Amino acid sequence: MDEVNRRLLAELDADPRITMSALGRRIGMSAPAVTERIQRLERAGVITGYRLEVDPAALGLPITAFARIRPAVGQLPKIAELARSLPQVSECHRVTGEDCFLIKMHAPTVQQLEDLLDRFLLYGQTVTSIVVSTPVAPRPLPLDADGTTGT
């Protein structure tokens, strides 16, 4: 990963809707050269996609929770399958430790969160934490090899 690619990624993260010509001006390259670099980063799997961030509360889902789930014997695949099938689940991670899954979910009410959790209880034990604030919102990954942003 060279310095130009790092700068491209930083600029794209700051403004994912930027045009290739504007990005080229910021980096000091032509739009076709920037486009080729971006396409190479996509093909290499460095850029895995572009996404829209929406406030769940604005969609009527003000309750955000993380559930740790410890599957019962033989139920691990069913938990992953259930998580994939529920639109209220925005993230599902297989993790190490006593629990096997960490799932982020959203609900309009605590009662509906309970109903959602009950679906997972068919396959194992849950421990749930409701989000009360987010002091560090999702942010860009460090682009330097040493884990810093170079600033």
C-alpha positions as CSV (number, residue, x, y, z in Angstrom):
1,M,0.0,0.0,0.0
2,D,1.8,3.1,-1.2
3,E,1.2,6.7,0.0
4,V,-1.0,7.6,-3.0
5,N,-3.3,4.7,-2.2
6,R,-3.4,5.8,1.4
7,R,-4.3,9.3,0.4
8,L,-7.0,8.1,-2.0
9,L,-8.6,5.9,0.8
10,A,-8.5,8.8,3.3
11,E,-10.2,11.2,0.8
12,L,-12.8,8.6,-0.2
13,D,-13.5,7.9,3.5
14,A,-14.0,11.6,4.1
15,D,-16.2,12.0,1.1
16,P,-17.4,8.7,-0.5
17,R,-19.5,10.6,-3.0
18,I,-16.6,12.6,-4.5
19,T,-16.2,12.5,-8.2
20,M,-13.1,11.0,-9.7
21,S,-12.1,14.3,-11.2
22,A,-12.4,16.1,-7.8
23,L,-10.5,13.3,-6.2
24,G,-7.8,13.6,-8.8
25,R,-7.5,17.3,-8.1
26,R,-7.1,16.7,-4.4
27,I,-4.4,14.0,-5.0
28,G,-2.7,15.7,-7.9
29,M,-3.5,13.1,-10.5
30,S,-5.7,12.8,-13.6
31,A,-9.3,11.4,-13.2
32,P,-8.4,8.4,-15.4
33,A,-5.3,7.6,-13.2
34,V,-7.4,7.9,-10.0
35,T,-10.2,5.7,-11.5
36,E,-7.6,3.0,-12.4
37,R,-6.1,3.1,-8.9
38,I,-9.6,2.9,-7.3
39,Q,-10.5,-0.1,-9.6
40,R,-7.3,-1.8,-8.6
41,L,-8.0,-1.3,-4.9
42,E,-11.5,-2.8,-5.5
43,R,-10.2,-5.8,-7.4
44,A,-7.5,-6.4,-4.7
45,G,-10.3,-6.5,-2.1
46,V,-8.9,-3.4,-0.3
47,I,-12.1,-1.5,-1.0
48,T,-14.9,-3.9,-0.3
49,G,-17.8,-1.7,-0.9
50,Y,-19.5,1.6,-0.4
51,R,-22.4,2.1,2.0
52,L,-24.9,4.5,3.3
53,E,-25.1,5.2,7.0
54,V,-28.6,5.9,8.4
55,D,-29.7,6.8,11.9
56,P,-31.8,3.8,13.1
57,A,-33.9,6.1,15.3
58,A,-34.9,8.1,12.2
59,L,-36.3,4.8,10.9
60,G,-38.3,4.2,14.1
61,L,-35.7,1.9,15.7
62,P,-34.4,3.9,18.7
63,I,-33.3,0.8,20.7
64,T,-29.9,-0.5,19.8
65,A,-28.5,-3.5,21.6
66,F,-25.6,-5.9,21.5
67,A,-26.3,-9.5,22.3
68,R,-23.7,-12.1,23.2
69,I,-24.9,-15.5,22.4
70,R,-23.6,-18.9,23.6
71,P,-25.1,-21.6,21.4
72,A,-26.4,-24.9,22.8
73,V,-24.7,-28.0,21.5
74,G,-25.2,-28.3,17.8
75,Q,-27.0,-25.0,17.4
76,L,-24.2,-22.7,16.2
77,P,-25.2,-22.8,12.5
78,K,-28.8,-22.0,13.4
79,I,-27.8,-18.8,15.2
80,A,-25.9,-17.5,12.2
81,E,-28.7,-18.5,9.9
82,L,-31.3,-16.7,12.1
83,A,-29.1,-13.6,12.4
84,R,-28.9,-13.4,8.6
85,S,-32.6,-13.7,8.2
86,L,-33.6,-10.9,10.6
87,P,-33.6,-7.4,9.2
88,Q,-33.2,-6.0,12.7
89,V,-29.7,-7.5,12.9
90,S,-27.2,-5.1,11.5
91,E,-24.1,-7.0,12.5
92,C,-23.2,-10.5,13.5
93,H,-19.7,-11.5,14.5
94,R,-18.3,-14.9,15.4
95,V,-16.1,-14.3,18.3
96,T,-13.7,-16.1,20.7
97,G,-14.4,-16.7,24.4
98,E,-17.3,-18.2,26.2
99,D,-19.9,-16.7,23.8
100,C,-19.7,-17.6,20.1
101,F,-21.5,-14.6,18.6
102,L,-21.8,-10.9,19.1
103,I,-24.9,-9.5,17.4
104,K,-25.9,-5.8,17.0
105,M,-29.6,-5.4,16.6
106,H,-32.2,-2.6,16.5
107,A,-35.8,-2.4,17.7
108,P,-38.6,0.1,18.1
109,T,-39.3,-0.8,21.7
110,V,-37.8,-2.8,24.5
111,Q,-40.7,-5.3,24.2
112,Q,-39.9,-5.9,20.6
113,L,-36.2,-6.3,21.5
114,E,-37.3,-8.9,24.0
115,D,-39.3,-10.7,21.2
116,L,-36.2,-10.6,19.0
117,L,-34.0,-12.0,21.7
118,D,-36.5,-14.8,22.4
119,R,-36.0,-16.0,18.9
120,F,-32.3,-16.6,19.7
121,L,-33.1,-18.2,23.0
122,L,-34.4,-21.2,21.1
123,Y,-30.7,-22.0,20.2
124,G,-28.7,-20.8,23.2
125,Q,-28.1,-18.4,26.0
126,T,-28.1,-14.6,25.5
127,V,-26.5,-11.7,27.5
128,T,-27.7,-8.4,26.2
129,S,-26.5,-4.8,26.6
130,I,-28.6,-1.9,25.4
131,V,-26.7,1.0,24.0
132,V,-27.2,4.3,25.9
133,S,-24.7,6.4,24.0
134,T,-21.9,6.0,21.4
135,P,-18.8,8.0,22.4
136,V,-16.8,6.7,19.4
137,A,-19.0,6.3,16.3
138,P,-17.8,4.1,13.5
139,R,-14.7,5.7,12.0
140,P,-12.1,5.0,9.4
141,L,-9.5,2.4,9.9
142,P,-5.9,3.6,10.5
143,L,-4.2,3.8,7.1
144,D,-0.6,3.6,8.2
145,A,1.1,0.2,8.8
146,D,1.8,1.1,12.5
147,G,-1.9,1.6,13.2
148,T,-1.9,5.4,13.2
149,T,-3.5,7.8,10.7
150,G,-0.3,9.7,10.1
151,T,-1.6,12.9,11.6
